[in-house]
Amino acid sequence: MAITIEVAYYNTFILSGGASVGEYHVEESRIKGAFNGTSVDYGVKAHITDEEYGSRTRENAMIYSGIYNSKTKVNNTNQFPSGEEITRAVDIASGGIQKLYAEDNRLNIFQENKVSRALIDKDIIFTAEGGQLTVGGSKVISQILPYAGKYGISKNPESFAYFGGRMYFADKNRGLVARLSGDGIEEISRYGMNTFFKDNLKNANAIHGSYDADKAMYLVSLHGSNMSSVVKANSATSNLEVQTDFVTAGFAERVKGWVSLYSYKPKFGFYLHNKFYTCSDYDVYEHHRDDAQLNNFYGATYKDPSTVTLLFNDNPSIVKNFLTINYEGSSNWSMDSAVARSHDNSTAATSYTAITEEAYKIPKKGVTIIDENSIGINVGFEEKENKYFKYLKNKASDVFHDDAYFTNTGLKGEYLTVKMQYSEPTAIANEEKAELFSVSSEAQISSK
């Protein structure tokens, strides 16, 4: 195969070689091909031909190019001088490098099964006592030091998110979500969601992470089949979970816990100019807008009453009496359902639906009923010091099943599922926000 290249002085260069790109040799160097005429500079000559060369992918290695400076118009990103120490490799036993993130003068290296760090343009030297000193050096990437713990980003670099010196990522291989900060790596999935992520991460085809700075929250969205996302509060069935093709959860730093599951499916998220955006396919959505339509997510409007389902599961092996339900937020919240469940030790089954106790619904504040003596009885939430509370009334204690007012008995069980509901047409029409800050229950250890 031969290629003709036109150059100055109307000269012709003939390059011949194999079919692969780059296998060519210069056969003509004379200007106009004249005998004994002026020739172009020969330069460096290759005297050995490699007939079996090929590309090689090193998943555990890094190489540093020349610098780029837009102000001085210097662009050396295509230069990789082999005479300088611009390469560095990590242990391939921990898998390939999936993500690199530069933080000031430190390079964080995320492998499938390990997370390490290395200084940029600096060296680390050790004193006689084993301490570390940082000095200026000629190495672009200095010695690589691993973080403590056997953690990695698996093959899901899309789960990475960064804000304020904290890096979040999912480790599918180990079924956990972790955070890297100045204190090292910590499992944040252990805050009440250990089993949840262990069950769902293995089914995820993609794991998308983002950080919402407005809420100081790391959002992770798991996409795949057979995801467990929504907890049901139906006492008539033992199925407590609904299977979907995604689950999106949020971790809040202010409480160090997973505060909510969300009904939207983001594929990418970013924070720009004090605004948080997420993307679904080709559409971009802005969150937390004051003029946004309420109960609208990714173009879908939810007209049903807004509900929040909560699970009280402190000391899960201990049977407790749940006496009250308390909340802080807008005044028009009601309790749609409350179900306590416990394990029946008389059977070999491990289901927590063997024994259930259910409470009557609690209307919003201000709802009253009239008894046989024409006296109004407040059955809705009661307000005290800008907080709302009500005793839980067990349906089983109402022997006549006539919804009459009776003694407060509470619910007995190992854990309690509560569903709070907000459905005010005037609030939705006026685009007023309904807020629910916290929900709690006063519980006592059962004496039986």
C-alpha positions in Angstrom: 0.0 0.0 0.0 1.3 3.5 -0.8 0.2 7.0 0.1 1.0 10.2 -1.8 1.5 13.4 0.3 1.8 16.8 -1.4 4.4 19.1 0.3 6.1 22.4 -0.5 8.4 22.8 -3.6 6.0 20.6 -5.5 7.8 17.5 -4.2 6.2 14.1 -3.8 6.8 11.8 -0.8 6.0 8.1 -1.2 5.1 6.3 2.0 4.8 2.5 1.8 4.0 -0.2 4.3 1.3 -2.5 5.6 -2.4 -2.0 5.8 -2.4 -0.9 9.4 -2.3 2.8 10.2 1.3 3.9 11.0 3.2 1.2 9.1 4.8 3.5 6.5 8.4 4.3 5.5 9.7 7.4 3.7 11.3 6.4 0.4 11.8 9.9 -1.2 13.5 12.9 0.4 14.9 14.8 -2.6 13.3 18.1 -3.6 11.6 17.4 -6.9 13.4 14.0 -7.0 16.5 15.5 -8.7 19.7 13.5 -8.7 22.1 14.8 -6.1 19.6 17.7 -5.4 18.7 19.4 -2.2 17.1 17.1 0.3 14.9 17.6 3.3 16.4 17.1 6.8 16.6 13.4 7.5 16.2 13.8 11.3 16.0 10.7 13.5 16.0 7.4 11.6 14.2 4.3 12.7 16.5 1.3 12.0 14.4 -1.5 13.5 10.9 -2.4 12.3 8.5 -4.1 14.7 6.1 -6.2 12.7 4.0 -7.4 15.7 3.4 -4.3 17.6 -0.1 -3.5 19.0 -2.0 -1.5 21.5 -2.2 -2.5 25.2 -4.7 -1.3 27.8 -3.4 -1.0 31.3 -6.4 -0.6 33.5 -4.3 0.0 36.6 -1.8 2.6 35.2 -1.9 6.4 34.8 0.1 8.8 32.6 0.5 12.5 32.9 0.7 14.7 29.7 2.2 18.2 29.3 0.4 21.3 30.7 -2.4 23.4 29.1 -2.6 27.1 29.8 -5.3 29.0 28.0 -3.8 32.4 28.9 -0.4 31.8 27.5 -1.7 29.6 24.6 0.5 26.7 25.8 -1.0 23.3 24.9 1.3 20.4 25.5 -1.5 17.8 26.2 -0.3 15.7 23.3 3.2 15.4 24.8 4.2 12.4 26.9 8.0 12.6 27.4 9.2 9.2 28.3 12.3 10.6 30.0 10.3 12.1 32.8 8.5 10.3 35.6 5.0 10.8 34.4 3.6 7.3 34.8 2.3 5.5 37.9 0.5 2.2 38.5 -1.6 0.8 41.3 -1.9 -2.8 42.3 -3.9 -4.7 39.6 -5.1 -7.1 42.3 -7.6 -4.4 43.4 -9.0 -4.1 39.9 -8.8 -1.4 37.3 -9.0 2.4 37.9 -12.6 3.5 37.5 -12.4 7.1 38.7 -9.8 9.9 39.3 -10.6 13.0 41.2 -8.1 15.8 41.9 -8.6 17.7 45.1 -6.2 20.6 45.5 -2.8 19.0 45.3 -4.1 15.5 46.0 -5.3 12.9 43.4 -7.9 10.4 44.7 -7.8 7.1 42.9 -10.9 4.9 42.9 -10.3 1.3 41.9 -12.9 -1.5 41.8 -11.9 -2.8 45.3 -9.6 -0.1 46.7 -9.4 3.7 47.2 -6.0 5.4 47.3 -4.5 8.9 47.2 -1.3 10.5 45.7 0.2 14.0 45.9 0.6 15.9 42.7 3.9 17.6 42.0 5.0 16.8 45.5 6.9 14.0 47.3 6.3 12.3 50.6 9.3 11.5 52.7 9.3 9.6 56.0 11.2 10.6 59.2 13.0 8.2 61.4 10.0 8.1 63.6 7.7 7.1 60.7 6.1 10.5 60.3 5.3 12.0 56.9 6.8 15.2 55.4 5.6 16.8 52.2 8.3 18.4 50.1 8.5 19.8 46.5 9.6 17.3 44.0 9.9 16.5 40.4 7.5 13.6 40.3 4.2 14.5 38.8 2.4 11.7 40.7 4.1 10.8 44.0 3.9 7.7 46.0 0.4 6.1 46.2 -1.0 5.5 49.7 -4.2 3.5 50.2 -7.0 4.6 52.5 -7.9 2.2 55.3 -10.5 -0.3 54.7 -11.4 -2.7 51.9 -13.7 -0.4 49.8 -13.9 0.4 46.1 -16.2 2.0 43.6 -16.7 -1.4 41.8 -17.5 -0.6 38.1 -19.9 2.2 38.9 -18.0 5.5 38.6 -21.3 7.2 37.9 -22.2 6.8 41.6 -19.5 9.4 42.5 -20.5 12.8 43.9 -18.5 15.5 45.6 -19.2 18.5 47.8 -17.3 20.4 50.5 -14.4 18.0 50.9 -16.7 14.9 51.0 -16.8 12.3 48.3 -19.7 9.8 48.1 -19.8 6.5 46.1 -21.4 3.1 45.9 -19.6 -0.2 46.3 -21.8 -2.7 44.5 -19.3 -5.6 45.1 -19.9 -5.2 48.9 -23.4 -3.9 48.8 -22.8 -0.6 50.6 -22.6 3.2 50.1 -19.6 5.0 51.5 -18.3 8.5 52.1 -14.7 9.6 51.8 -13.7 12.7 53.9 -10.8 13.9 56.0 -11.6 11.2 58.5 -11.2 8.5 55.9 -13.8 6.1 54.5 -17.1 5.5 56.3 -20.0 3.3 55.4 -23.0 5.5 55.4 -25.4 2.8 54.4 -25.1 1.4 57.9 -27.3 4.2 59.1 -30.5 2.2 59.0 -30.2 1.1 55.4 -27.6 -1.7 55.5 -29.9 -4.5 54.4 -31.7 -2.3 52.0 -28.6 -1.5 49.9 -27.2 -5.0 50.2 -30.4 -6.3 48.6 -30.8 -3.7 45.9 -27.3 -2.9 44.8 -26.8 -6.4 43.5 -29.8 -5.9 41.1 -28.6 -2.5 39.9 -27.5 -2.0 36.3 -26.5 1.6 36.8 -26.0 3.6 40.0 -26.3 7.4 39.5 -25.0 9.7 42.3 -25.4 13.5 42.7 -25.3 16.1 45.5 -28.1 18.5 46.4 -26.3 21.4 48.2 -29.7 23.1 49.0 -30.7 20.1 51.2 -27.1 19.1 52.1 -28.0 15.6 50.7 -26.3 12.9 48.7 -28.8 11.4 46.2 -28.2 7.9 44.8 -30.5 6.4 42.2 -30.3 2.6 41.5 -31.6 1.5 38.1 -32.5 -2.1 37.4 -35.2 -4.7 37.7 -36.7 -6.0 40.9 -35.9 -3.0 43.1 -37.5 -2.7 46.6 -38.6 0.9 47.2 -42.0 1.6 48.7 -43.1 0.2 52.1 -46.8 -0.6 52.3 -48.8 0.0 55.5 -51.4 -2.7 54.8 -51.9 -5.0 57.7 -53.9 -7.5 55.7 -50.9 -8.7 53.6 -47.4 -9.9 54.5 -45.9 -8.2 51.4 -44.4 -5.0 52.8 -42.6 -3.9 49.7 -43.4 -2.9 46.1 -41.1 -3.8 43.3 -40.0 -1.1 40.8 -37.4 -0.6 38.2 -35.6 2.0 40.2 -35.1 3.4 43.7 -33.8 6.9 44.6 -32.7 7.6 48.2 -31.2 10.6 49.9 -28.6 10.8 52.7 -28.6 14.0 54.8 -25.5 15.1 56.6 -27.3 17.1 59.2 -28.9 14.0 60.7 -26.4 11.4 59.4 -29.2 9.3 58.0 -31.2 8.3 55.0 -34.2 10.6 55.3 -36.4 9.8 52.3 -37.1 7.7 49.1 -38.0 9.7 46.0 -40.4 9.1 43.2 -38.2 10.4 40.3 -35.5 8.5 38.4 -32.5 10.8 37.6 -29.7 9.7 35.4 -27.4 12.7 36.2 -27.4 15.6 38.7 -25.4 18.7 39.2 -25.3 21.9 41.2 -24.8 25.2 39.3 -25.2 28.8 40.5 -27.0 27.9 43.7 -29.5 25.7 41.8 -29.8 21.9 41.7 -30.6 20.2 38.4 -31.2 16.5 37.5 -31.5 14.9 34.1 -33.8 12.2 32.8 -33.0 11.1 29.3 -32.7 14.4 27.4 -34.7 16.6 29.8 -33.2 18.8 32.5 -35.2 19.6 35.6 -34.6 22.4 38.2 -35.4 21.5 41.8 -36.7 23.6 44.7 -38.3 26.3 42.5 -40.6 28.7 44.3 -42.9 29.0 41.2 -42.9 25.2 40.6 -46.2 23.3 40.4 -46.6 21.3 43.6 -46.7 17.5 43.5 -45.2 17.5 40.0 -42.1 15.3 39.3 -40.5 15.0 35.9 -43.6 16.2 34.1 -46.1 13.9 36.0 -48.6 15.5 38.3 -49.7 13.5 41.3 -53.3 14.5 42.2 -53.8 11.9 45.0 -53.3 13.1 48.6 -49.6 13.6 49.5 -48.5 10.9 51.9 -45.4 10.1 53.9 -44.8 6.6 55.2 -42.5 6.2 58.2 -41.1 3.2 60.1 -40.4 3.2 63.8 -38.0 0.4 64.5 -35.9 1.3 67.5 -34.8 -1.8 69.5 -36.5 -4.1 66.9 -36.2 -7.2 69.1 -38.1 -5.7 72.0 -41.9 -5.6 72.2 -43.1 -2.0 72.9 -46.3 -0.2 73.6 -46.6 2.8 71.1 -48.8 5.3 72.9 -48.8 8.5 70.9 -48.1 10.0 67.5 -46.4 13.4 67.4 -45.3 15.6 64.5 -43.9 19.1 63.7 -45.0 20.8 60.5 -48.1 22.3 58.9 -51.3 22.1 60.9 -53.4 20.2 58.4 -51.7 16.8 58.5 -53.7 13.7 59.4 -52.7 10.1 60.3 -54.1 7.8 57.6 -53.0 4.6 59.3 -50.8 3.2 62.1 -50.0 -0.6 62.3 -47.8 -2.3 64.9 -46.3 -5.7 64.1 -44.5 -8.3 66.1 -43.2 -11.8 65.5 -45.3 -14.8 66.7 -42.9 -17.0 68.7 -45.4 -19.8 68.7 -44.7 -20.6 65.1 -41.5 -21.3 63.1 -42.2 -18.5 60.7 -40.0 -15.4 60.7 -42.7 -13.1 59.3 -43.4 -9.9 61.2 -47.0 -9.9 60.2 -48.0 -12.8 62.4 -49.3 -10.4 65.0 -50.7 -7.0 64.1 -52.5 -4.2 65.9 -54.1 -1.3 64.0 -55.1 2.2 65.3 -58.0 4.4 64.2 -57.2 7.2 61.9 -56.4 10.6 63.4 -57.9 13.6 61.5 -56.3 17.0 61.2 -56.4 19.5 64.0 -59.8 21.0 64.7 -62.0 17.9 63.8 -64.5 17.1 66.5 -67.4 14.7 66.9 -70.6 15.1 69.0 -71.4 12.4 71.6 -74.8 11.3 72.8 -74.8 14.3 75.3 -74.3 16.8 72.4 -70.8 17.5 73.7 -68.1 18.1 71.2 -65.0 15.8 71.5 -61.8 16.7 69.7 -60.7 13.6 67.8 -58.1 15.4 65.6 -54.5 16.3 66.4 -54.0 18.6 69.4 -51.6 21.5 69.4 -49.1 22.3 72.2 -46.2 24.8 71.8 -46.5 24.7 68.0 -46.3 20.8 68.0 -49.1 18.4 67.3 -49.8 15.1 69.2 -52.5 12.5 69.7 -52.9 9.2 71.6 -53.1 6.1 69.5 -56.5 4.3 69.9 -56.4 0.6 69.2 -59.3 -0.7 67.1 -59.2 -4.0 68.9 -60.2 -2.3 72.2 -63.4 -1.0 70.6 -65.6 -4.1 71.4 -68.7 -2.6 69.7 -66.7 -1.5 66.6 -68.8 1.7 66.4 -65.8 4.1 66.3 -67.0 5.5 69.6 -64.6 7.4 71.9 -62.9 5.0 74.3 -59.9 4.7 76.6 -56.5 5.1 75.0 -54.7 1.8 74.8 -51.9 2.3 72.2 -50.5 -0.4 69.9 -48.2 -3.2 71.0 -45.5 -4.5 68.6 -41.9 -4.7 67.8 -42.1 -1.9 65.2 -44.7 0.6 64.0 -45.6 1.7 60.4 -47.3 5.1 60.2 -48.7 6.8 57.1 -49.2 10.6 57.3 -51.4 12.3 54.8 -51.9 15.9 53.5 -54.9 16.6 51.3 -56.0 20.3 51.3 -57.5 21.4 48.0 -57.1 25.1 48.9 -53.4 24.7 49.7 -52.8 23.0 46.4 -54.7 25.6 44.5 -52.8 28.4 46.2 -49.5 26.6 45.8 -48.8 26.6 49.5 -46.2 24.2 50.7 -47.1 21.6 53.2 -44.2 20.9 55.5 -43.5 17.9 57.8 -40.3 18.3 59.8 -40.4 15.3 62.1 -42.7 12.5 63.3 -42.2 10.6 66.5 -44.0 8.2 68.9 -43.8 7.8 72.7 -43.1 4.1 73.4 -42.7 2.0 76.5 -41.3 -1.4 76.8 -44.1 -3.9 77.2 -44.4 -5.7 80.6 -46.1 -8.7 79.0 
